[in-house]
Amino acid sequence: MQHPAVPELAHTTPRPIHWVATATAVSGVIALSSMLHPGSATAAQPPGGTKAAQATAAAPDPAEADIPLDCGPVKLVVVKKATGDLDGDGRPETVVVAHCDASMGTPPDGVYVLTQAAGATEPRVVATLVDPKDRSTVTDFAVRDAAVTATLLGYSSPDVPSCCPDVKTPAHWQWKGGAFVRSTPSGARSV
């Protein structure tokens, strides 16, 4: 039998006293932390709120809009929505991804921009960014920095089965010159 170069240390074997000491220390930390509380929040909104707060409060509600998608006997479903001031007028727009509620398969998506004028009772669609006739499915959808971004899954030909999109295209829309201009980010590729 070979003896270790370092003699066995007495404190390396846990004994009940070690567990009691650890439990006491943990209990002390928990008790102390329960007595310390952060101060209450004191920030207040300026009169009239901030521009961001006004924009969020006034965002058009997609449930109130007449989205131009004919679904026949099935209902229209808004699957994603995001808000932001896309045209720089100080009022937010709501961008929605919607499709018909199909019982089977993946129905194509449409992407619509909604706005609501001051004093108007209903929002209205001001732009169609993706038409369902294009047979695209929208993923990675967001509104950031006055732009709409998404990834569009589509088909290279009508012969490709609807179950299996074979084209993946990133898209970016920004309000320029009174219209939404679509661009594809550099380095974008299809699958």
N, C-alpha and C positions, 0 to 999 in steps of 0.2 A: 504494500500500500504506500502510495506516495503522499506525503504531507504537503499541504499548500504552503507557498512561500510566505503568505500573510496569515497570521493566526486568526481564527474565527473571532469576529467581533460580537460582543454580547448584545449590542443593540440592533443587530440585523434580523433577529428572530422576534416577530411581533408577539407581544404578551397582552393580556387584557388591559393592563394599565395604559398601553399605547393607544388602544381603541377608545378608552375613556377620555384620554387627553385630546384625541382628535375630535371626538364628538363634542366635548366641551368647547373647543376652539371654534368649531363650525357653528354651534349654537350661539356663541358670543357674537360672531360676525352677523348672523341672521338677526339677532336681537338689536344690535347696533344699527344695522341697515334699516330696520323697521322704524327706528326713531328719527332717522334723517330723511327729510322730504324736500324735494325741490320746491322753490318758491312758486307761487301761483302766477299764471300768465298775466301779463299786464299790457300786452300790445292791443291797441284799439284801431279799428278801421277809421280812416279819415272821413269826414262828412261826404256822403255820396259814394263811398267805397272807392276801391282802386279800379283802374281800367280793366285789369284782369278779372276782378270780381264782377264788374258790370257785364263783361263779355260772357262769363260763364252763366250768369243768371239769365241772360237774354238769348241763349242759344236756341235755335229752332228745334222743336220737338218732332222727330220723324213720325210719331204716331198721329200727329195732326196734319201731316202733309199728304198730298195726292201724288204718290210716286207713280210715274208712267210705265208700269209694268203690268201687262195683261196676264193674269194667272188663271183665268177661266174659273172652274169650280173650286180650285184650291186657294188657300190664303197666301198673301204676300208676307214674307218674313224678313225683318231687318236683322241681319246676322252680326253686323259690326257697325259702330258709329264712333265718330270723333269730331271734336269741335275746335275751332280756331278762327282767328281773323285772317282770312285768306287774301282779301283784296285791300287791306290797310285802311278801311273806313271806320274802324273803331267798333264795329258790330261783328259778332262772331257768326260764322257759317257752320252748319253741321254737314258732315260728309257721311253718307251711309252706304253700306254694302248690303244689297237686298237680292233675294231670289224668290221664286215660287216654291212653296212647300211641297216638294214631290215626295211621294211615298217610296219611291225607289230611285237609285242612282244619285248622281250629283248634278243638281240643276245649275245652269250657268248664272253667274252673278252679274249684277248691274251696280255701278258706282254713281251716286247722284249727289250733287251739291245743293243744299237747301239754305235759303235765306229768309229772313222775315223783316219786313220794313217796320219802322217805329209806328206803333198804333195799329198795325195789321193784326187780324185775329188768327190767320193761318199762315204757316210757312209755305213757300213755293219752291219748286225745283228750278234752278237757274242754269244748271249744266249737267250733262250726262258725260262722265269721264270714261266709263266702260259700258258699252251696250251689251245686253244679254245675247243679242244676235251673234256676237263675236265668239260665243261658247267658251268664255274664260271663267276660271275660278280664281278668286282673289285671296291671297294670303299676305302675311307680313304687312298689314294695313296700318297706316298711322298718319296723323296730321302733326307736323312739327315745323317751326320756323316759317310759317305762312306757305307751306307746301304740303301736298298730299303725296305719300309714297305707298307703293304696293308692289307685290310680286304677282304676276299674272301667269297662271298655268293654262296652257292652251294646246292646240293641236296643229301639227304641220300639214295635215291634209284631212279632207272629209272621211278618208278611209280609216283613220285612227279611231279605235273604239273609245266611246265616251268615258269608260272606266279608267283610261290610262293616258292622261295628258303627256305629251312628249316634248313640249316646249315650255321653258321657264324664262319669263322676261321681267326684269325689274322695270318699274315705271315711276315717273316723277312728274307731277303736274304743279305748275305755278301760274299765278295770275299775272299776265303781262299784256299791256296794251288793250285792256278791256276784254280779255278772253283767257281761258285756261290753256296753257301751252304744255304739251306733253313732251318729255324728253326721256331718254334711256340713259342711265348713269354709265360713265365710261367703264370699260372692262366687263360689261354685261355679256353673258353668253347663254346660249340655249343648251338644254340637256338632250 
